[in-house]
Amino acid sequence: MRYFIELSYNGKAYHGWQNQPNAISVQQVLEHALTTLLRTPIKIMGAGRTDAGVHASQMYAHFDIDEPFDRDTLIFKINWFLPHDIAIHRIFRVRDKAHARFHALSRTYNYRISNTKNVFTHDFAYKIHLPLDIEKMNNACAILLQYKDFQCFSKSNTDVKTYFCDIKSVYWEVKDTELTFTITADRFLRNMVRAIVGTMVNIGLGKLEVQQLHAIIESKSRGEAGFSVPAQGLYLTDIQYPDTIYNAE
């Protein structure tokens, strides 16, 4: 039987989602908790691979198990067992071939930039004290929608078959004392969102002109794009799946 887990986590203490040989990951902690409580070895597959320090307000993963269990009881026990920075919200049955990663239709990320010193958001937003031109940054977002190949925003030496991504929505907005960048796509390349935001920041600061974004994207060169903003401002916030994966019960 295959189950999906809906969870959230504060990524500050973790070296990303995926298991690593010499560093703690969210996947490692969650697999240990499930294996301990279900008393059988459990391996999980996540919907994505967030980098070190990146947060998720909504993440999905799947696991397989032969024996039935009480889901409400497991959710209660595992939230008590897990550290304070990982929370399980739902565990639900799906079709046996439903895949948390490959069946995702879209993913949405937010990036938060603070323009004031705030001791409560220091670890959860990127502080920029200079004014940013949000109109120019949103004009740059319109240019992103004209392209599919985003190799220029991908981390170098990444083993992927294609650099094509279908961006469905992208925009900046002001929320209180923060600027929030929201982007939704079918898939993302490694470091893609942080590189896009860094390039947008350069546009907002007047270091780049909006129209230069065309040449940056068409260059397919990471060296032409902007800097990669810090991980603490990045959040995976939404993952969408087709209704067909849920018809298991």
N, C-alpha and C positions, 0 to 999 in steps of 0.2 A: 504494500500500500504506500502511496506517495502523499506526503503532506507539505503544504506551504506554511512558512512562518512569516508573519509580519512583525518587524522589530524596528527599533530606533537605537541610536547610540551616539554618544559624545566621543569623537575620535581622538581627543587630545592625548590620551595615554597609549594609543595603539599605532602600530606601524602599518596601518591600512587594514582592509578587510581580509585579504588573502593570507593563508598560512605561509610562514617564512621560517627558515631553519634556525635563525638566531635572534628572532624578535617576536614579541607578542602581537597577535592579531585578533580581530573580532571573531573571525571564523574559528580560530583555535579555542578561544574561551567558550564559545557557544557549543562547539562539538564536545568539549570536555563536560559541560553541564548536561547536555542531552544524553551522552554516554553514561554518565554517573546515575542520572535519575531514571532512565529507561532500562538500565542494566544490560545494555547490548551496545556493541560498537556502532556509532552513528557518524556518518560523513554527510556534510551539507554542501550544497552548491548555491552560491549567491547570485543575485541578479546583476551584479557588477563588481568591480574591483576598486573601491575607493582608496585613494592614496593615504599615506601617513598623515594624521592630523585632520583629515576631512571627516565631517559629521554626516549623519543621516537621520532625518526625521521620519523617513519611510524607506525601509529596505525589505526585500523579500529574499527568502532562501527556501530550498526544498530538501527533504530527506526521505529515505525509504525505511520502512520497518515492517516486519512480518506479523507481529502481534498487536492486537488493538490496545488502546489505552484511553484513559479518561482525560480529555483535552483540558477541561476547566481545572482539574486537579494539577495537571502538568504545568499549565501556565502559572498557577499560584506558586507551585514549588520552585519552578525555574527562576521566577522573578525574585524569590527569596534567596536562591542559590547564587545567582549572577551578581557581579559587582554593580555598584550604583550607576555606572555609566552605560549600561546596556539594559534595555527593557523589551520584553516580549508582549505584543498586543493581541495577536491572534495566531492560532494554529488550526488549519482547516484542510480537509481532504480534497484532493484534486485528481484528475485523471492520471493514470499510471505513467503516461508519457509526457505529462506537462512539465515544462522546464523553466525554472525561475529566470535563467539568463536568456535562452534562445527564443522563448515565447513572449518576451516583453515587447509590447508595441511601441512604447515610448518611455523615456526617462526625463525627469525635470530636475535641474539644478538651480539653486539660488546662490548668489555671492553677495555678501554684505560688506559695505564700506561705511565706516563711521567718520564723520567730520568733526566730532568733538571727543575729548578725553572722557571715557566712561569706564570706571573701575569694574563694572559688572559685565561689560561686553568685551573687555580687553582680549580675552582668549577666544572670542567668537565672532570677531569682525576685524577687518583690516583698516587701520587708522590712517587717513590721509588728511592733513590739515589744510592743504591748498584747495581752492575752489575748483570744481569740475564742471564743465559745460555739458549738462545732461542732454541738451538738444542735439549737439554734435554727436554725442555717444549714441543716441537713438537713431540718428541719420546713418551712422555706421552699422547699426543693427539691420537696417533695411538692405544694406549691401550684402551682409552675410546671407540673407535669404535668396540671393541671386546665384549662389554657388552650392556645389555638392562636395568638391574635393577640398579637404581642409588639412592637407599634409603640412602646411606651414605652421599649424598650431599643434602638431603632434610631437611628443617627446622623441628625440633621436633614437635610432637603433631599436625601434619598436617592431616586433614581429607580428605584423598584421597583413592580411591579404588585400585589403583595400582601405583607402583613406576617405572613402565616400561616406557622408552622413547626411541624412535628410532632416534639416532643421525646420521644425514646424512652427515655432514661435520663439521670439527673442526680443527683449526690451529691458529698459531701465526705468525705475520709478523711485520717487522720494517717499520714504516712510519715516516720519518724525525726523530724527537727526541722522538718518542713514540713507544711503543710496543702495538699492537692491537690484541686482541683475538677475533676470530669470530667463532660462533657455530650456527649450524642450526639443528633443530630437529622437530619432529611432535608435541611435547609438552614439557613443562618444569615443574619441581617441584618448590615449593616455596623455594627461596634462592639458587636454584641449580647452576646457573651460577656463582654467587659470591663465593660459596663454592668451585666450581671447580677451579676458578681462584686463590683463596687463596691457594689451594693445589698445583697448578702449580707453584705459586710463591715460595713456599717452596722447590719445586724441582729445580727451577731455581737458588735459593740461595744456593743449596747444603745441605739443611736441611733434605731432603728426597731423596732417590734414585729412579730413574724412575721405576724400577721393583717393588718397594713397593706399587705402585698404584694398582696392582692386589689385594693385601691383603686388602687394604683400601676399594676397591669397594666390594669385596667378604664378608667383615665384616658386611656390611649393617648398620654400626654404624656411626652416625654423629660425634661422639667423636674421631673417627680414622682419619677423613679427616681434611683438613687444615682450617685455619681461613676464615671468610667471609670478603671479601674485601669491602671497602666503596661503598655506592650506587652511588656516583657522577660520577664514571667512566663507568657506565653501560647504554647501549642504546638498545632499541628495534628498529631494523633498517629495517626489511622486514617481510611481512606476505603474503603467497601465498594461493590463493583460486582456486578451479576448475572452468573452464570456464562456467559450467552449471548454476552457481548462477547468471550470468549476463543476461541471456536470458529473460528479463522481458519487454523489450521495442522493 
